[in-house]
Amino acid sequence: MTKSKWKDPGIIMVIALVVISAIVWIWWPTEVYWMGISLAGWLMFFCFFVWLLLTFLYVIWIEKIEKQPDGESDKR
């Protein structure tokens, strides 16, 4: 039995990245400043840590899937 493609870690991570990027691009606050820096700059700075966290989660998730016995892993 094959797994759904929508449960693939890569697809889920891409969806998460697209959603976060869409929020930043739809609401691009260039005229709001905090501590002398545009809010868009702060968003880009803090999103770096979100991307880093998502990367670690992805690697751990893939490692967990690869360690599963051959009978349980998704064969493509």
Backbone as CSV, one residue per row, in Angstrom:
resi,resn,N_x,N_y,N_z,CA_x,CA_y,CA_z,C_x,C_y,C_z
1,MET,0.839,-1.166,0.000,0.000,0.000,0.000,0.897,1.247,0.000
2,THR,0.581,2.212,-0.827,1.405,3.413,-0.908,0.827,4.513,-0.028
3,LYS,1.735,5.316,0.492,1.326,6.451,1.309,0.814,7.575,0.426
4,SER,-0.045,8.387,0.990,-0.537,9.556,0.283,0.616,10.542,0.081
5,LYS,0.649,11.160,-1.082,1.697,12.157,-1.338,1.543,13.368,-0.435
6,TRP,0.332,13.617,0.055,0.094,14.768,0.923,0.678,14.552,2.309
7,LYS,1.075,13.319,2.642,1.701,13.037,3.933,3.217,12.983,3.818
8,ASP,3.759,13.244,2.645,5.196,13.264,2.443,5.793,14.483,3.152
9,PRO,6.874,14.293,3.913,7.472,15.432,4.645,7.844,16.602,3.749
10,GLY,8.332,16.332,2.555,8.729,17.412,1.649,7.552,18.274,1.238
11,ILE,6.428,17.645,0.916,5.228,18.388,0.512,4.712,19.227,1.684
12,ILE,4.690,18.640,2.872,4.192,19.371,4.045,5.088,20.566,4.352
13,MET,6.417,20.389,4.253,7.333,21.501,4.522,7.206,22.594,3.461
14,VAL,7.028,22.215,2.208,6.853,23.222,1.153,5.580,24.021,1.395
15,ILE,4.509,23.345,1.799,3.257,24.043,2.097,3.466,25.026,3.252
16,ALA,4.177,24.595,4.289,4.453,25.489,5.426,5.258,26.705,4.976
17,LEU,6.271,26.495,4.150,7.093,27.610,3.668,6.284,28.565,2.802
18,VAL,5.413,28.020,1.955,4.581,28.864,1.086,3.609,29.693,1.924
19,VAL,3.028,29.099,2.950,2.087,29.828,3.803,2.802,30.979,4.527
20,ILE,3.964,30.701,5.103,4.708,31.754,5.806,5.123,32.855,4.830
21,SER,5.603,32.467,3.654,6.004,33.463,2.647,4.809,34.279,2.180
22,ALA,3.664,33.631,1.998,2.467,34.349,1.552,2.042,35.387,2.585
23,ILE,2.131,35.045,3.860,1.769,36.006,4.913,2.663,37.237,4.832
24,VAL,3.961,37.032,4.646,4.893,38.161,4.565,4.648,38.980,3.297
25,TRP,4.425,38.321,2.159,4.245,39.053,0.901,2.900,39.748,0.810
26,ILE,1.847,39.138,1.362,0.525,39.769,1.321,0.506,40.994,2.225
27,TRP,1.074,40.861,3.403,1.115,41.951,4.362,2.561,42.416,4.459
28,TRP,2.943,43.305,3.595,4.331,43.773,3.541,4.413,45.125,4.223
29,PRO,4.682,45.168,5.527,4.624,46.411,6.309,5.893,47.255,6.191
30,THR,6.036,47.972,5.109,7.262,48.749,4.910,7.237,50.090,5.639
31,GLU,6.056,50.554,6.003,5.969,51.876,6.628,5.883,51.813,8.148
32,VAL,5.981,50.620,8.712,5.937,50.469,10.164,7.366,50.235,10.643
33,TYR,7.790,51.028,11.633,9.159,50.923,12.129,9.157,50.571,13.607
34,TRP,10.114,49.750,14.000,10.311,49.386,15.401,11.809,49.435,15.653
35,MET,12.222,50.232,16.589,13.635,50.452,16.905,14.426,50.917,15.677
36,GLY,13.801,51.707,14.844,14.463,52.279,13.687,14.594,51.356,12.489
37,ILE,14.034,50.153,12.590,14.116,49.183,11.494,12.704,48.871,11.019
38,SER,12.527,48.804,9.707,11.228,48.480,9.139,10.750,47.135,9.658
39,LEU,9.442,47.026,9.851,8.874,45.773,10.329,9.128,44.636,9.336
40,ALA,9.235,44.974,8.052,9.564,43.956,7.050,10.950,43.374,7.321
41,GLY,11.880,44.216,7.721,13.223,43.738,8.065,13.198,42.822,9.275
42,TRP,12.416,43.193,10.282,12.279,42.330,11.456,11.653,40.987,11.081
43,LEU,10.636,41.024,10.218,9.998,39.778,9.783,10.996,38.872,9.069
44,MET,11.804,39.453,8.196,12.808,38.646,7.492,13.817,38.062,8.477
45,PHE,14.209,38.851,9.477,15.165,38.380,10.472,14.592,37.217,11.281
46,PHE,13.370,37.374,11.786,12.770,36.323,12.597,12.379,35.102,11.765
47,CYS,12.050,35.309,10.498,11.724,34.167,9.635,12.949,33.277,9.410
48,PHE,14.144,33.829,9.515,15.345,33.004,9.400,15.303,31.876,10.430
49,PHE,14.901,32.201,11.659,14.834,31.194,12.711,13.706,30.193,12.453
50,VAL,12.624,30.659,11.843,11.541,29.738,11.466,12.051,28.768,10.407
51,TRP,12.753,29.269,9.381,13.305,28.397,8.329,14.281,27.393,8.940
52,LEU,15.112,27.860,9.870,16.076,26.979,10.514,15.371,25.865,11.303
53,LEU,14.343,26.227,12.048,13.572,25.239,12.792,12.905,24.231,11.847
54,LEU,12.310,24.731,10.766,11.681,23.831,9.796,12.699,22.894,9.157
55,THR,13.901,23.381,8.929,14.953,22.535,8.362,15.317,21.408,9.315
56,PHE,15.494,21.739,10.592,15.807,20.706,11.581,14.668,19.685,11.685
57,LEU,13.427,20.178,11.712,12.288,19.264,11.775,12.241,18.336,10.568
58,TYR,12.518,18.888,9.397,12.507,18.095,8.174,13.571,16.993,8.228
59,VAL,14.775,17.347,8.635,15.865,16.371,8.691,15.541,15.271,9.700
60,ILE,15.045,15.640,10.866,14.685,14.637,11.871,13.563,13.742,11.349
61,TRP,12.578,14.331,10.684,11.444,13.583,10.150,11.904,12.583,9.089
62,ILE,12.766,13.029,8.170,13.272,12.143,7.113,14.116,11.021,7.714
63,GLU,14.960,11.349,8.699,15.772,10.316,9.347,14.885,9.261,10.003
64,LYS,13.818,9.696,10.629,12.891,8.767,11.266,12.243,7.854,10.224
65,ILE,11.851,8.410,9.090,11.226,7.614,8.028,12.226,6.619,7.452
66,GLU,13.477,7.053,7.258,14.492,6.164,6.681,14.886,5.029,7.620
67,LYS,14.703,5.208,8.922,15.046,4.164,9.880,13.961,3.102,10.018
68,GLN,12.783,3.345,9.437,11.703,2.371,9.509,12.105,1.101,8.761
69,PRO,11.598,-0.062,9.201,11.872,-1.297,8.461,11.372,-1.199,7.029
70,ASP,11.982,-1.976,6.121,11.628,-1.902,4.700,10.149,-2.162,4.446
71,GLY,9.523,-2.985,5.236,8.110,-3.298,5.024,7.195,-2.123,5.292
72,GLU,7.619,-1.193,6.132,6.789,-0.071,6.501,7.109,1.211,5.725
73,SER,8.260,1.265,5.085,8.644,2.504,4.406,7.915,2.632,3.085
74,ASP,7.851,3.847,2.594,7.186,4.143,1.341,8.118,3.816,0.178
75,LYS,7.721,2.872,-0.656,8.551,2.494,-1.812,8.086,3.256,-3.031
76,ARG,9.016,3.967,-3.649,8.657,4.764,-4.829,9.421,4.309,-6.019
